Amino acid sequence: MSSKNRIFRYEELEVATDGFSKANLVGEGGFGYVHKGVLPNGMEAAIKQLKDGSRQGEREFQAEVDIITRLHHRNLVSLLGYCIAGHRRLLVYEFVPNNTLEFHLHGQGPTLDWPTRMRIALGAAKGLAYLHEECYPKIIHRDIKAANILPDFNFQAKLADFGLAKFCPDMNTHVSTRVMGTLGYVAPEYASSGNLTEKADVFSFGVMLLELITGRRPVIDSHHTFMEAMPLLTKILKENNFKVVADQKLQNQYEATEMVSMLASAAASIRYEAKLRPKMSQIVRALEGDASQVAEFTSNVLCLDSEAAIYRREMIKIINDMSGSTS
């Protein structure tokens, strides 16, 4: 455990959250509940308490503590401390008070303008590039999605929820593991075989970019909307006809060159074959406006329309299999 992370007593966290009251409940996931709390020093915190009796939840707790204590980056949520009290497992994070990207894209709040979407995309890309390329061993998040991207009040993105993360030893090309993640964001090779590489995160990030561009969820009533966009991407990039996919809430208010960079990055990220997807550092360069990187992405994805048929056929099969296994 890192010496920088504090070990909290359960009673402290109980007081901080007013007894884990419903009024302070800010989130609930598959493994536990997140409450907002105020620590004795006056700092606001997000306190994640695992659901009782969940062996998988306890493994998630250990994974989060082991991983997050090693991470230091402005685009990652910081772990302040943890608590182990009998069967109880709690994590104490910095509180990011501006909800989630999912809320801002699909909730009832004001429309995210284009510069804000670009800022969020770039920040999330930098955080993921840090996990993949600056950590040793590299870290695979496994659950990149809009709900796990937290914007601060300046809409600088922070990646959250590393409970599904896995270390990927450099000696191995992949890690075989039980498939986790969120339907609609999961890479095809990971969903079909459980073989996990950092390119699965790249795929999920590409889906999230399409969500930023289109304003549409990846899955609506079991219908996978991002698959509809794929055959269009090559045509759009050739013709610069962005109206076909741009979120109508933007009212055509976006920078064309930035739209090209985000579309090209998304298209490159969701290639069917994992080895054809770029590194996150390449995506960072494209989103920062590196014209040569954008051109490389664009030229490489002009064959995407020829992949669309096989992609759609295989992804529908995988999605049906995943849906069946969770029903």
VEXDREN-2710 file (C-alpha; in Angstrom, 1 decimal):
% VEXDREN-2710
k/r/px/py/pz
1/MET/0.0/0.0/0.0
2/SER/1.2/3.5/-0.7
3/SER/2.2/5.6/2.3
4/LYS/0.4/8.5/0.7
5/ASN/-2.9/6.8/1.1
6/ARG/-4.7/7.0/4.4
7/ILE/-6.4/4.1/6.1
8/PHE/-9.8/5.3/7.3
9/ARG/-11.8/3.9/10.2
10/TYR/-15.3/2.9/9.2
11/GLU/-16.8/5.2/11.9
12/GLU/-15.1/8.1/10.3
13/LEU/-16.7/7.4/6.9
14/GLU/-20.0/6.7/8.5
15/VAL/-20.0/10.2/10.1
16/ALA/-18.7/11.7/6.8
17/THR/-21.7/10.4/4.9
18/ASP/-24.4/10.9/7.6
19/GLY/-24.6/7.2/8.0
20/PHE/-24.4/6.5/4.3
21/SER/-27.7/8.3/3.9
22/LYS/-29.8/8.1/0.7
23/ALA/-29.4/11.9/0.4
24/ASN/-25.7/11.4/-0.1
25/LEU/-25.9/8.5/-2.5
26/VAL/-24.4/9.7/-5.8
27/GLY/-24.0/6.4/-7.7
28/GLU/-24.6/2.7/-7.7
29/GLY/-22.8/0.1/-9.8
30/GLY/-22.6/-3.7/-10.1
31/PHE/-20.4/-4.0/-7.0
32/GLY/-21.3/-1.2/-4.7
33/TYR/-22.6/2.2/-3.8
34/VAL/-20.9/5.6/-3.9
35/HIS/-21.7/8.3/-1.4
36/LYS/-20.6/11.8/-1.2
37/GLY/-19.0/12.6/2.1
38/VAL/-17.1/15.4/4.0
39/LEU/-13.9/14.2/5.7
40/PRO/-12.8/15.6/9.1
41/ASN/-10.4/18.0/7.4
42/GLY/-13.4/19.5/5.4
43/MET/-12.5/17.9/2.1
44/GLU/-15.3/16.4/0.0
45/ALA/-14.8/12.8/-1.0
46/ALA/-16.5/10.1/-3.0
47/ILE/-16.7/7.0/-0.8
48/LYS/-17.3/3.6/-2.6
49/GLN/-18.7/0.9/-0.4
50/LEU/-18.8/-2.6/-1.9
51/LYS/-22.0/-4.6/-1.6
52/ASP/-21.9/-7.2/1.2
53/GLY/-21.3/-10.8/0.3
54/SER/-19.8/-10.1/-3.1
55/ARG/-16.6/-12.1/-3.6
56/GLN/-16.2/-10.5/-7.0
57/GLY/-16.6/-7.2/-5.3
58/GLU/-13.8/-7.9/-2.9
59/ARG/-11.5/-8.8/-5.8
60/GLU/-12.5/-5.5/-7.4
61/PHE/-11.6/-3.7/-4.2
62/GLN/-8.1/-5.3/-4.1
63/ALA/-7.6/-4.5/-7.8
64/GLU/-8.5/-0.9/-7.3
65/VAL/-6.3/-0.4/-4.3
66/ASP/-3.3/-2.2/-5.9
67/ILE/-3.6/-0.2/-9.1
68/ILE/-4.8/3.3/-8.1
69/THR/-2.2/3.8/-5.4
70/ARG/0.4/3.7/-8.2
71/LEU/-1.3/6.2/-10.5
72/HIS/-0.6/9.9/-10.6
73/HIS/-2.1/11.9/-13.5
74/ARG/-4.3/14.9/-13.8
75/ASN/-6.8/12.9/-16.0
76/LEU/-7.3/10.1/-13.5
77/VAL/-9.4/10.2/-10.3
78/SER/-7.1/10.2/-7.2
79/LEU/-7.5/7.6/-4.4
80/LEU/-7.3/9.3/-1.0
81/GLY/-7.5/6.2/1.1
82/TYR/-9.3/3.0/1.9
83/CYS/-11.0/1.2/4.8
84/ILE/-11.2/-2.5/5.7
85/ALA/-13.5/-3.2/8.6
86/GLY/-14.6/-6.8/9.0
87/HIS/-16.5/-7.7/5.8
88/ARG/-16.7/-4.1/4.8
89/ARG/-14.5/-2.7/2.0
90/LEU/-14.5/1.0/1.2
91/LEU/-12.5/3.2/-1.1
92/VAL/-12.1/7.0/-0.6
93/TYR/-11.6/9.0/-3.8
94/GLU/-11.3/12.7/-4.5
95/PHE/-14.8/14.0/-5.2
96/VAL/-15.3/15.3/-8.8
97/PRO/-18.4/17.4/-8.4
98/ASN/-19.6/17.8/-12.0
99/ASN/-21.3/14.5/-12.5
100/THR/-20.4/12.2/-15.5
101/LEU/-20.0/12.6/-19.2
102/GLU/-23.0/10.3/-19.6
103/PHE/-25.1/12.7/-17.6
104/HIS/-23.9/15.7/-19.6
105/LEU/-24.5/14.0/-23.0
106/HIS/-27.8/12.3/-22.2
107/GLY/-29.3/14.1/-19.2
108/GLN/-31.5/17.2/-19.1
109/GLY/-28.7/19.7/-18.6
110/PRO/-27.3/22.2/-21.1
111/THR/-25.9/20.9/-24.3
112/LEU/-22.1/20.3/-24.3
113/ASP/-20.6/22.7/-26.9
114/TRP/-18.0/21.4/-29.4
115/PRO/-14.9/22.9/-27.6
116/THR/-16.0/21.2/-24.4
117/ARG/-16.4/17.8/-26.2
118/MET/-12.9/18.2/-27.7
119/ARG/-11.5/19.0/-24.2
120/ILE/-13.1/16.0/-22.7
121/ALA/-12.0/13.7/-25.5
122/LEU/-8.4/14.9/-25.3
123/GLY/-8.2/14.7/-21.5
124/ALA/-9.6/11.1/-21.5
125/ALA/-7.2/10.1/-24.2
126/LYS/-4.2/11.5/-22.2
127/GLY/-5.4/9.6/-19.2
128/LEU/-5.7/6.3/-21.1
129/ALA/-2.3/6.9/-22.9
130/TYR/-0.7/7.2/-19.4
131/LEU/-2.2/3.9/-18.3
132/HIS/-1.1/2.1/-21.5
133/GLU/2.3/3.7/-22.2
134/GLU/3.7/5.3/-19.1
135/CYS/2.8/2.8/-16.4
136/TYR/4.9/-0.3/-15.8
137/PRO/3.5/-2.8/-16.2
138/LYS/0.9/-1.3/-18.5
139/ILE/-2.6/-1.0/-17.2
140/ILE/-5.8/-1.9/-19.1
141/HIS/-8.9/-0.2/-17.8
142/ARG/-11.5/-2.6/-19.3
143/ASP/-14.5/-0.4/-18.7
144/ILE/-14.0/2.8/-20.7
145/LYS/-17.4/4.4/-21.2
146/ALA/-19.1/7.8/-20.8
147/ALA/-20.3/6.9/-17.2
148/ASN/-16.7/6.5/-16.1
149/ILE/-15.5/9.8/-17.4
150/LEU/-15.9/12.6/-14.8
151/PRO/-15.5/16.2/-15.9
152/ASP/-14.5/18.8/-13.4
153/PHE/-16.0/22.3/-13.4
154/ASN/-13.6/23.2/-16.1
155/PHE/-14.6/20.1/-18.0
156/GLN/-11.2/18.6/-17.7
157/ALA/-11.9/14.8/-18.0
158/LYS/-10.9/12.3/-15.3
159/LEU/-11.1/8.6/-15.8
160/ALA/-12.8/6.8/-12.9
161/ASP/-13.6/3.2/-11.8
162/PHE/-10.6/1.1/-12.1
163/GLY/-12.3/-1.9/-10.5
164/LEU/-12.2/-3.8/-13.8
165/ALA/-8.6/-2.9/-14.6
166/LYS/-6.0/-5.5/-15.2
167/PHE/-2.2/-5.3/-15.3
168/CYS/-0.9/-6.5/-18.6
169/PRO/2.6/-7.9/-18.2
170/ASP/4.9/-6.8/-21.0
171/MET/6.1/-10.4/-21.5
172/ASN/2.6/-11.4/-22.7
173/THR/0.7/-10.2/-25.7
174/HIS/-2.6/-10.6/-24.0
175/VAL/-4.3/-11.6/-20.8
176/SER/-7.0/-14.2/-20.9
177/THR/-9.8/-13.3/-18.5
178/ARG/-13.5/-13.5/-17.9
179/VAL/-15.1/-10.9/-20.1
180/MET/-16.1/-7.7/-18.1
181/GLY/-17.1/-4.3/-19.3
182/THR/-20.2/-2.7/-20.6
183/LEU/-22.3/-3.9/-23.6
184/GLY/-21.9/-1.6/-26.5
185/TYR/-18.3/-0.6/-25.6
186/VAL/-16.7/-4.1/-25.5
187/ALA/-14.2/-4.9/-28.3
188/PRO/-15.1/-7.8/-30.5
189/GLU/-12.0/-9.9/-29.9
190/TYR/-12.4/-9.5/-26.1
191/ALA/-16.1/-10.3/-26.2
192/SER/-15.6/-13.5/-28.3
193/SER/-12.5/-14.9/-26.7
194/GLY/-11.7/-13.1/-23.5
195/ASN/-8.3/-12.2/-24.9
196/LEU/-7.5/-8.8/-23.5
197/THR/-5.0/-6.2/-24.7
198/GLU/-4.8/-2.5/-24.4
199/LYS/-6.4/-2.4/-27.9
200/ALA/-9.7/-3.3/-26.2
201/ASP/-9.6/0.0/-24.3
202/VAL/-8.8/1.7/-27.6
203/PHE/-12.0/0.2/-29.2
204/SER/-14.1/1.4/-26.2
205/PHE/-12.6/4.8/-26.5
206/GLY/-13.5/4.9/-30.1
207/VAL/-17.1/4.1/-29.3
208/MET/-17.0/6.9/-26.7
209/LEU/-15.7/9.3/-29.3
210/LEU/-18.7/8.4/-31.6
211/GLU/-20.9/9.1/-28.6
212/LEU/-19.4/12.6/-28.3
213/ILE/-19.8/13.2/-32.0
214/THR/-23.3/11.9/-32.4
215/GLY/-24.8/12.5/-29.0
216/ARG/-26.3/9.0/-29.2
217/ARG/-25.8/6.2/-26.7
218/PRO/-24.0/3.1/-28.1
219/VAL/-27.1/1.0/-27.2
220/ILE/-30.7/2.1/-27.3
221/ASP/-33.3/-0.5/-26.5
222/SER/-31.0/-3.3/-27.4
223/HIS/-30.2/-1.6/-30.7
224/HIS/-26.5/-0.9/-31.3
225/THR/-26.4/2.5/-32.8
226/PHE/-22.6/2.7/-33.3
227/MET/-22.8/-0.1/-35.9
228/GLU/-25.0/2.1/-38.1
229/ALA/-22.3/4.8/-38.1
230/MET/-19.5/2.5/-39.2
231/PRO/-20.4/2.2/-42.9
232/LEU/-20.9/5.9/-43.1
233/LEU/-17.5/6.9/-41.7
234/THR/-15.5/6.4/-44.9
235/LYS/-18.1/8.4/-46.9
236/ILE/-18.2/11.1/-44.3
237/LEU/-14.4/11.4/-44.2
238/LYS/-14.2/11.5/-48.0
239/GLU/-16.9/14.1/-48.4
240/ASN/-16.5/16.1/-45.2
241/ASN/-20.3/15.8/-44.8
242/PHE/-20.5/15.9/-41.1
243/LYS/-24.2/16.7/-40.8
244/VAL/-24.9/13.0/-41.3
245/VAL/-23.5/12.1/-37.9
246/ALA/-23.0/15.3/-35.9
247/ASP/-25.2/15.7/-32.8
248/GLN/-28.2/17.8/-33.8
249/LYS/-27.9/19.7/-30.5
250/LEU/-24.7/21.2/-31.8
251/GLN/-26.6/23.0/-34.5
252/ASN/-23.7/22.7/-36.8
253/GLN/-21.5/24.7/-34.4
254/TYR/-18.2/22.8/-34.6
255/GLU/-14.7/23.3/-36.0
256/ALA/-14.4/21.2/-39.2
257/THR/-10.8/20.3/-38.8
258/GLU/-11.4/19.2/-35.2
259/MET/-14.4/17.1/-36.4
260/VAL/-12.2/15.4/-38.9
261/SER/-9.6/14.6/-36.3
262/MET/-12.2/13.2/-33.9
263/LEU/-14.0/11.2/-36.6
264/ALA/-10.7/9.8/-38.0
265/SER/-9.6/8.9/-34.4
266/ALA/-13.0/7.1/-33.8
267/ALA/-12.8/5.3/-37.1
268/ALA/-9.2/4.1/-36.5
269/SER/-10.1/3.0/-32.9
270/ILE/-13.0/0.8/-33.8
271/ARG/-11.3/-1.3/-36.5
272/TYR/-12.4/-4.9/-36.3
273/GLU/-8.9/-6.3/-36.0
274/ALA/-7.2/-5.2/-32.8
275/LYS/-3.7/-4.9/-34.4
276/LEU/-5.0/-2.3/-36.8
277/ARG/-6.1/0.1/-34.0
278/PRO/-3.7/2.9/-33.0
279/LYS/-1.9/3.5/-29.8
280/MET/-3.6/6.0/-27.5
281/SER/-0.6/8.4/-27.8
282/GLN/-1.3/8.5/-31.6
283/ILE/-4.9/9.4/-30.8
284/VAL/-3.7/12.2/-28.4
285/ARG/-1.6/13.6/-31.2
286/ALA/-4.5/13.5/-33.7
287/LEU/-6.9/15.2/-31.2
288/GLU/-4.2/17.9/-30.5
289/GLY/-4.3/18.7/-34.2
290/ASP/-1.3/16.8/-35.6
291/ALA/-2.3/16.9/-39.3
292/SER/0.1/14.1/-40.3
293/GLN/-1.4/11.8/-37.7
294/VAL/-5.0/12.6/-38.8
295/ALA/-4.0/12.0/-42.4
296/GLU/-2.6/8.6/-41.5
297/PHE/-5.8/7.7/-39.6
298/THR/-7.9/8.8/-42.5
299/SER/-6.0/6.9/-45.2
300/ASN/-6.0/3.8/-43.1
301/VAL/-9.7/3.8/-42.4
302/LEU/-10.9/4.4/-46.0
303/CYS/-11.2/0.6/-46.2
304/LEU/-13.6/0.7/-43.2
305/ASP/-16.6/0.4/-45.5
306/SER/-15.3/-2.9/-46.9
307/GLU/-15.0/-4.2/-43.3
308/ALA/-18.5/-3.1/-42.4
309/ALA/-20.3/-6.2/-43.5
310/ILE/-18.1/-8.7/-41.7
311/TYR/-17.9/-6.4/-38.8
312/ARG/-21.7/-6.1/-38.5
313/ARG/-22.2/-9.9/-38.9
314/GLU/-19.6/-10.9/-36.3
315/MET/-20.6/-8.1/-33.8
316/ILE/-24.3/-9.0/-34.0
317/LYS/-23.3/-12.6/-33.2
318/ILE/-21.1/-11.5/-30.3
319/ILE/-23.7/-9.1/-28.9
320/ASN/-26.4/-11.7/-29.1
321/ASP/-24.2/-14.1/-27.2
322/MET/-23.3/-11.5/-24.6
323/SER/-27.0/-10.5/-24.2
324/GLY/-28.0/-14.1/-23.8
325/SER/-25.4/-14.8/-21.2
326/THR/-26.6/-11.8/-19.1
327/SER/-30.3/-12.4/-19.4
END
